[in-house]
Amino acid sequence: MSSVPTFPVTDPFVRRAWRLPSTAAFYLQASIVVAFLAASSAPTPLYAVYQGEWGFSPITTTVVFGIYALAVLAALLTVGSLSDHIGRRPVLLAAIALQAVAMIVLTTAGGVGELMAARVVQGLSTGAAVGAVGAGMLDLDKVKGTLANAVAPMTGTATGALVSGLLVQYLPSPTHLVYLALLGVFVLQGVGVALMRETSAPKPGALASLRPRFGVPKAARGALLLAAPVLVAVWALAGLYGSVIPAVIRSVVGSDSLLLGGLALFALAGSGALTVLVLRGAAPRRVMLFGTVALIVGVGTTLLAVDHSSAAWFFVGTVIAGAGFGGGFQGAIRTLVPLAAPHERSGLLSTVYVLSYLAMGLPAVIGGFLVVHGGGLLPTTREYGVAVMVLAALALLGLAVPRRATATVGESVVVSGNVPVVREVSSRPAPGSAEVEAEAEVEVEYAKR
């Protein structure tokens, strides 16, 4: 008999390649959310540069922003749950590849056509990725995943706006450097995803999952009517800050600094992320009430600051309005989702997404049109802000009317950006029980949305 040694079939180095530890995979996925949302806000400080080089009007700026919002919506409604069927890694790898393509197009863009094409690709890849990442983080750690899903999207938006503004203002090649830096990040993340373990077993139904489902359950119709003004107000405000506000703050300060636009979006999104984190355990109705009040106060303060050319008060108002954004959206979703039965929630969330993302894109485009063909930049900003305040006031009136609770099962829903996460809190079953497994399934279902 030969004495040549043989390896047992169970040897891990023979049976499978090395994979990232679970902790590293978790933080990698959290970084993907941050990087994708950072990339989405990176062009904001650059719109003035593009406008100067290519000679387009504010209408074009708002269209470029609006088309991104519609692309995110399209991806959320179609491929948002695809990773449940084909796995997290394939969806993430495809999304990262699309983001890399978008960065290359933005780096080499020579006109509005390339800019719009890149924004569409960005939107599609972001909408596809947030679903897979949201569910993937919960696959690895339910508690940390819930928290990461709550704060990572707005954190990414704030970080991207600030870092992009700094790079654009103080380093050379403003329309190239930020995208090349992000391209490097995406390449590294792609390598990391390739080394991740797959946490979701493939299952049939991938094609059927691409069909959007819409619907508002009878039990949630009244609550949706109450929440609709809040949803439209907060997302319309986000659209304003992502498109027109960079020009407004430069006019208020009387400076051509490109950093100011990034700072404004950073203040809004950063405040929203902090609010989501602080209020994640508060009652949904109180969160929405806080959000609507903060929205009215913040936008009102900002408009007064514009009238008096006060940069300090402009940013104070923006921080307060950002708290209103985070609280208003989180409170609205946390009020709505528990009113729907499990089989109705997908259609309800799809309806909410359509309302929210249309509110982010379309009013911004209308605002750009009014800047050019209406009263100009500052009058349009005042009218836009007043409209946001009126919507928030309508929601506040609705919240002032006492309502009888209609949900029979208590739930906690933590939401930021576009990643709602539902958690049952009416009872705490023993670890490992069937109830805990069902709870985990509910969390994964809504994280991927």
VMD Tcl script that draws the C-alpha trace (Angstrom):
set ca {
  {0.00 0.00 0.00}
  {1.22 3.49 -0.81}
  {2.09 5.75 2.08}
  {1.29 8.93 0.16}
  {-0.97 11.05 2.41}
  {-4.51 11.87 1.27}
  {-6.71 14.80 2.33}
  {-10.08 14.06 3.89}
  {-13.07 15.25 1.89}
  {-14.13 17.42 4.80}
  {-10.96 19.53 4.66}
  {-12.26 23.11 4.30}
  {-9.29 24.14 2.14}
  {-10.21 21.47 -0.39}
  {-13.99 21.77 -0.37}
  {-14.37 25.54 -0.53}
  {-12.49 28.78 -1.00}
  {-11.79 31.15 1.87}
  {-14.69 33.49 2.65}
  {-14.98 36.69 4.64}
  {-15.91 36.23 8.31}
  {-19.50 37.14 9.09}
  {-18.55 40.32 10.96}
  {-16.45 41.57 8.06}
  {-19.24 40.71 5.60}
  {-21.74 42.64 7.70}
  {-19.68 45.83 7.76}
  {-18.86 45.43 4.07}
  {-22.57 45.44 3.25}
  {-23.18 48.44 5.49}
  {-20.38 50.24 3.64}
  {-22.09 49.46 0.33}
  {-25.22 51.31 1.44}
  {-23.14 54.27 2.56}
  {-21.06 54.30 -0.65}
  {-24.07 53.98 -2.98}
  {-25.97 56.79 -1.30}
  {-22.78 58.86 -1.16}
  {-22.41 58.40 -4.90}
  {-26.02 59.49 -5.38}
  {-25.37 62.80 -3.61}
  {-21.85 63.38 -4.99}
  {-23.03 65.30 -8.10}
  {-25.02 67.83 -6.03}
  {-22.12 70.27 -5.43}
  {-21.08 69.85 -9.07}
  {-24.29 71.00 -10.75}
  {-23.03 74.59 -10.80}
  {-19.83 73.45 -12.55}
  {-21.80 71.47 -15.14}
  {-24.16 74.37 -15.65}
  {-21.25 76.73 -16.26}
  {-19.45 74.36 -18.66}
  {-22.45 73.14 -20.65}
  {-24.74 76.16 -20.37}
  {-27.95 74.45 -19.30}
  {-30.74 75.98 -17.20}
  {-31.97 75.10 -13.69}
  {-34.72 73.06 -15.36}
  {-32.08 70.64 -16.59}
  {-30.54 70.42 -13.14}
  {-33.85 69.36 -11.64}
  {-34.54 66.90 -14.47}
  {-31.15 65.26 -13.89}
  {-32.06 64.90 -10.24}
  {-35.62 63.76 -10.92}
  {-34.62 61.08 -13.39}
  {-32.39 59.51 -10.74}
  {-35.33 59.34 -8.31}
  {-37.52 57.65 -10.92}
  {-34.79 55.12 -11.72}
  {-34.45 54.21 -8.03}
  {-38.21 53.76 -7.85}
  {-38.26 51.53 -10.94}
  {-35.57 49.28 -9.47}
  {-37.22 49.08 -6.04}
  {-40.54 48.06 -7.57}
  {-39.06 45.38 -9.85}
  {-35.79 43.90 -8.57}
  {-36.17 44.93 -4.93}
  {-36.90 41.35 -3.85}
  {-34.84 39.53 -6.49}
  {-32.08 38.62 -4.03}
  {-34.57 36.46 -2.12}
  {-34.67 34.18 -5.15}
  {-31.21 34.23 -6.74}
  {-29.11 35.15 -3.69}
  {-27.62 38.34 -2.26}
  {-24.19 38.11 -3.91}
  {-25.30 38.04 -7.58}
  {-27.52 41.08 -7.10}
  {-24.82 43.00 -5.24}
  {-22.14 42.16 -7.79}
  {-24.38 43.34 -10.63}
  {-25.30 46.53 -8.74}
  {-21.64 47.34 -7.98}
  {-20.72 46.74 -11.62}
  {-23.43 49.19 -12.70}
  {-22.20 51.77 -10.19}
  {-18.67 51.41 -11.55}
  {-20.01 51.98 -15.07}
  {-21.87 55.07 -13.86}
  {-18.68 56.48 -12.30}
  {-16.79 55.98 -15.57}
  {-19.55 57.71 -17.54}
  {-19.62 60.62 -15.07}
  {-15.84 60.95 -15.23}
  {-15.83 61.13 -19.02}
  {-19.14 63.00 -19.47}
  {-19.05 65.78 -22.02}
  {-22.67 66.85 -21.95}
  {-26.11 66.55 -20.42}
  {-26.89 63.30 -22.24}
  {-24.06 61.42 -20.57}
  {-24.93 62.98 -17.20}
  {-28.53 61.80 -17.44}
  {-27.52 58.32 -18.60}
  {-25.16 57.96 -15.66}
  {-27.84 59.08 -13.22}
  {-30.28 56.50 -14.59}
  {-27.68 53.74 -14.15}
  {-26.94 55.01 -10.64}
  {-30.60 54.96 -9.72}
  {-31.17 51.44 -11.03}
  {-28.11 50.06 -9.25}
  {-28.98 51.79 -5.98}
  {-32.56 50.56 -6.02}
  {-31.36 47.01 -6.68}
  {-28.61 47.08 -4.04}
  {-30.49 48.44 -1.04}
  {-32.90 45.51 -1.06}
  {-30.15 42.89 -1.16}
  {-28.02 44.69 1.41}
  {-30.92 45.34 3.77}
  {-31.86 41.67 3.82}
  {-28.23 40.51 3.80}
  {-27.33 42.42 6.94}
  {-30.33 40.97 8.75}
  {-29.26 37.51 7.61}
  {-26.01 38.02 9.54}
  {-27.15 39.98 12.59}
  {-30.75 40.89 13.27}
  {-30.12 43.54 15.91}
  {-27.21 45.30 14.22}
  {-28.88 44.88 10.84}
  {-31.99 46.73 11.99}
  {-29.89 49.61 13.28}
  {-27.68 49.74 10.18}
  {-30.72 49.72 7.90}
  {-32.09 52.65 9.86}
  {-29.12 55.00 9.72}
  {-26.86 53.94 6.80}
  {-28.84 55.46 3.87}
  {-29.03 59.00 5.25}
  {-25.49 58.70 6.58}
  {-24.32 57.87 3.07}
  {-26.22 60.80 1.57}
  {-24.74 63.20 4.12}
  {-21.21 61.84 3.73}
  {-21.29 61.92 -0.06}
  {-22.50 65.51 -0.15}
  {-19.86 66.72 2.31}
  {-16.88 64.79 0.90}
  {-17.82 65.68 -2.66}
  {-18.09 69.35 -1.71}
  {-14.65 69.27 -0.07}
  {-12.99 67.52 -3.01}
  {-14.66 69.80 -5.54}
  {-13.76 72.97 -3.65}
  {-10.16 72.27 -2.64}
  {-8.69 69.70 -5.05}
  {-8.09 69.80 -8.81}
  {-10.26 68.20 -11.53}
  {-13.56 68.70 -9.70}
  {-15.65 66.76 -12.24}
  {-13.30 63.76 -12.19}
  {-11.64 63.21 -8.82}
  {-14.71 62.41 -6.70}
  {-15.95 59.85 -9.22}
  {-12.56 58.20 -9.55}
  {-12.35 57.92 -5.76}
  {-15.78 56.30 -5.66}
  {-14.81 53.99 -8.52}
  {-11.89 52.74 -6.44}
  {-14.23 52.13 -3.50}
  {-16.64 50.14 -5.67}
  {-13.86 47.98 -7.08}
  {-12.73 47.08 -3.55}
  {-16.30 46.39 -2.50}
  {-16.81 44.16 -5.52}
  {-13.81 42.09 -4.49}
  {-15.21 41.88 -0.97}
  {-18.63 40.73 -2.17}
  {-16.99 38.05 -4.32}
  {-15.39 36.72 -1.12}
  {-18.61 36.80 0.92}
  {-20.58 33.72 1.84}
  {-24.04 33.55 0.33}
  {-26.63 33.94 3.10}
  {-29.79 33.26 1.10}
  {-30.51 29.94 -0.60}
  {-31.93 30.26 -4.14}
  {-35.64 29.59 -4.51}
  {-38.09 29.64 -7.42}
  {-40.18 32.62 -8.38}
  {-37.50 35.06 -9.57}
  {-39.45 36.18 -12.65}
  {-42.69 36.52 -10.72}
  {-40.91 38.70 -8.14}
  {-40.19 41.30 -10.84}
  {-43.88 42.18 -11.10}
  {-44.74 45.23 -8.96}
  {-47.62 44.78 -6.53}
  {-49.77 47.75 -5.57}
  {-52.61 48.07 -3.14}
  {-53.85 49.82 -0.02}
  {-55.65 47.58 2.49}
  {-58.96 48.92 3.79}
  {-57.56 49.14 7.32}
  {-54.71 51.38 6.14}
  {-56.61 53.76 3.86}
  {-57.41 56.34 6.51}
  {-53.87 56.24 7.86}
  {-52.47 56.68 4.34}
  {-54.62 59.75 3.78}
  {-53.21 61.14 7.02}
  {-49.62 60.23 6.17}
  {-49.69 61.26 2.49}
  {-49.10 65.00 3.14}
  {-46.10 64.13 5.34}
  {-44.64 61.76 2.74}
  {-45.03 64.29 -0.06}
  {-43.67 67.14 2.08}
  {-40.50 65.39 3.28}
  {-39.59 63.91 -0.09}
  {-40.33 67.16 -1.95}
  {-37.97 68.87 0.51}
  {-35.29 66.26 -0.22}
  {-35.72 66.92 -3.93}
  {-35.31 70.65 -3.38}
  {-32.07 70.18 -1.43}
  {-30.70 67.77 -3.99}
  {-31.25 70.10 -6.93}
  {-32.00 73.80 -6.33}
  {-30.77 74.55 -2.80}
  {-27.02 74.57 -3.72}
  {-27.72 77.63 -5.89}
  {-29.94 79.18 -3.19}
  {-27.32 78.98 -0.44}
  {-24.66 80.47 -2.70}
  {-27.03 83.36 -3.39}
  {-27.75 83.82 0.32}
  {-24.08 83.84 1.26}
  {-23.01 85.78 -1.82}
  {-20.29 83.27 -2.62}
  {-19.40 80.98 -5.51}
  {-18.11 78.26 -3.17}
  {-19.17 74.81 -4.38}
  {-18.78 73.45 -0.87}
  {-21.91 75.26 0.32}
  {-24.28 73.04 -1.67}
  {-22.69 69.92 -0.21}
  {-22.88 71.36 3.29}
  {-26.60 72.08 2.94}
  {-27.43 68.51 1.89}
  {-25.07 67.18 4.57}
  {-26.92 69.16 7.25}
  {-30.32 67.92 6.06}
  {-29.42 64.24 5.67}
  {-27.14 64.09 8.71}
  {-29.84 65.54 10.95}
  {-32.35 63.08 9.49}
  {-30.08 60.11 10.20}
  {-29.51 61.22 13.80}
  {-33.25 61.66 14.32}
  {-33.99 58.17 13.01}
  {-31.40 56.77 15.40}
  {-32.64 58.68 18.45}
  {-36.37 58.11 17.87}
  {-36.27 54.49 16.68}
  {-37.93 53.27 19.90}
  {-40.57 56.01 20.21}
  {-44.26 55.53 19.43}
  {-44.98 55.99 15.68}
  {-47.64 58.68 16.17}
  {-45.30 60.73 18.35}
  {-42.49 60.35 15.84}
  {-44.70 61.59 13.00}
  {-46.00 64.44 15.17}
  {-42.43 65.47 15.99}
  {-41.49 65.24 12.32}
  {-44.31 67.46 11.08}
  {-43.67 70.12 13.72}
  {-39.92 70.08 13.04}
  {-40.59 70.31 9.30}
  {-42.76 73.41 9.70}
  {-40.32 75.11 12.09}
  {-37.24 74.15 10.07}
  {-38.54 75.19 6.66}
  {-39.98 78.40 8.13}
  {-36.63 79.25 9.69}
  {-34.86 78.54 6.42}
  {-37.20 80.80 4.45}
  {-36.70 83.64 6.92}
  {-32.95 83.12 6.62}
  {-33.21 83.41 2.83}
  {-35.17 86.66 3.16}
  {-32.56 88.10 5.53}
  {-29.51 86.58 3.77}
  {-28.43 84.80 6.96}
  {-26.26 81.77 6.30}
  {-26.15 80.79 9.99}
  {-29.92 80.66 10.36}
  {-30.22 78.91 7.00}
  {-28.20 75.99 8.33}
  {-30.03 76.06 11.67}
  {-33.31 75.77 9.78}
  {-31.88 73.02 7.58}
  {-30.86 70.93 10.60}
  {-34.35 71.29 12.10}
  {-35.96 70.46 8.74}
  {-33.70 67.41 8.48}
  {-35.03 66.20 11.83}
  {-38.49 66.69 10.36}
  {-37.54 64.62 7.32}
  {-36.25 61.71 9.39}
  {-39.08 61.81 11.92}
  {-41.87 62.45 9.43}
  {-40.97 59.62 7.06}
  {-40.16 57.10 9.78}
  {-43.33 57.92 11.71}
  {-45.49 57.65 8.59}
  {-44.18 54.21 7.63}
  {-44.28 52.92 11.18}
  {-47.90 54.01 11.38}
  {-48.90 52.41 8.07}
  {-47.19 49.03 7.91}
  {-48.71 47.43 11.03}
  {-52.22 48.08 9.62}
  {-51.65 45.68 6.71}
  {-51.74 41.92 6.86}
  {-48.49 40.17 5.85}
  {-49.73 39.40 2.33}
  {-50.82 43.03 1.87}
  {-47.65 44.79 2.98}
  {-45.74 44.47 -0.28}
  {-48.49 46.25 -2.21}
  {-48.82 48.92 0.47}
  {-45.09 49.66 0.52}
  {-45.00 49.79 -3.28}
  {-47.78 52.39 -3.19}
  {-45.89 54.41 -0.56}
  {-42.69 54.25 -2.64}
  {-44.46 55.52 -5.74}
  {-45.91 58.44 -3.78}
  {-42.59 59.25 -2.08}
  {-40.26 59.09 -5.06}
  {-42.64 60.93 -7.35}
  {-42.80 63.60 -4.64}
  {-39.00 63.78 -4.66}
  {-38.63 64.04 -8.43}
  {-41.62 65.84 -9.93}
  {-41.87 68.91 -7.63}
  {-38.14 69.49 -8.10}
  {-38.62 69.56 -11.88}
  {-41.57 71.93 -11.50}
  {-39.42 74.11 -9.26}
  {-36.71 74.25 -11.91}
  {-39.28 75.30 -14.50}
  {-40.56 78.09 -12.23}
  {-37.02 79.33 -11.58}
  {-36.59 79.89 -15.32}
  {-40.10 80.86 -16.42}
  {-41.60 82.10 -13.14}
  {-40.37 84.45 -10.47}
  {-36.73 83.37 -10.33}
  {-34.61 81.40 -7.88}
  {-35.44 82.92 -4.49}
  {-39.19 83.55 -5.07}
  {-39.58 79.97 -6.32}
  {-37.75 78.68 -3.25}
  {-40.12 80.61 -0.98}
  {-43.19 79.25 -2.79}
  {-41.80 75.72 -2.69}
  {-41.04 76.01 1.02}
  {-44.49 77.39 1.81}
  {-46.06 74.45 -0.05}
  {-44.02 72.02 2.06}
  {-45.13 73.80 5.25}
  {-48.80 73.70 4.17}
  {-48.60 69.96 3.56}
  {-46.98 69.44 6.96}
  {-49.69 71.59 8.57}
  {-52.41 69.45 6.98}
  {-50.80 66.36 8.44}
  {-50.53 68.08 11.81}
  {-54.27 68.82 11.77}
  {-54.95 65.16 11.04}
  {-52.71 64.07 13.90}
  {-54.56 66.40 16.26}
  {-57.74 64.34 15.81}
  {-57.78 61.40 18.26}
  {-57.84 58.06 16.46}
  {-58.76 54.64 17.72}
  {-55.95 52.11 17.33}
  {-56.79 49.58 14.59}
  {-53.75 47.34 14.68}
  {-54.01 44.30 16.90}
  {-50.36 43.29 16.80}
  {-47.75 45.77 18.06}
  {-44.86 46.30 15.71}
  {-41.81 48.52 15.53}
  {-40.73 49.69 12.09}
  {-37.39 51.45 11.73}
  {-37.07 53.30 8.45}
  {-34.49 55.49 6.80}
  {-34.21 56.37 3.16}
  {-35.89 53.40 1.50}
  {-35.20 50.50 3.84}
  {-38.10 49.83 6.22}
  {-37.56 47.08 8.78}
  {-40.50 45.61 10.69}
  {-40.08 44.02 14.10}
  {-42.78 42.37 16.18}
  {-42.71 43.80 19.72}
  {-46.02 42.71 21.21}
  {-44.34 39.68 22.78}
  {-40.90 38.23 23.24}
  {-40.88 34.45 22.59}
  {-38.09 32.24 23.78}
  {-34.94 32.18 21.61}
  {-35.04 29.49 18.95}
  {-38.84 29.21 18.99}
  {-41.03 29.21 15.90}
  {-42.20 32.72 16.77}
  {-38.65 34.04 16.64}
  {-38.12 32.43 13.24}
  {-41.32 34.03 11.96}
  {-40.18 37.39 13.31}
  {-36.89 37.08 11.45}
  {-38.74 36.34 8.22}
  {-40.82 39.50 8.63}
  {-37.70 41.59 9.21}
  {-35.97 40.23 6.13}
  {-39.05 40.76 3.99}
  {-39.22 44.46 4.77}
  {-35.52 45.15 4.87}
  {-35.22 44.08 1.25}
  {-37.93 46.57 0.30}
}
mol new
graphics top color blue
foreach p $ca { graphics top sphere $p radius 0.5 }
foreach p [lrange $ca 0 end-1] q [lrange $ca 1 end] { graphics top cylinder $p $q radius 0.2 }
display resetview
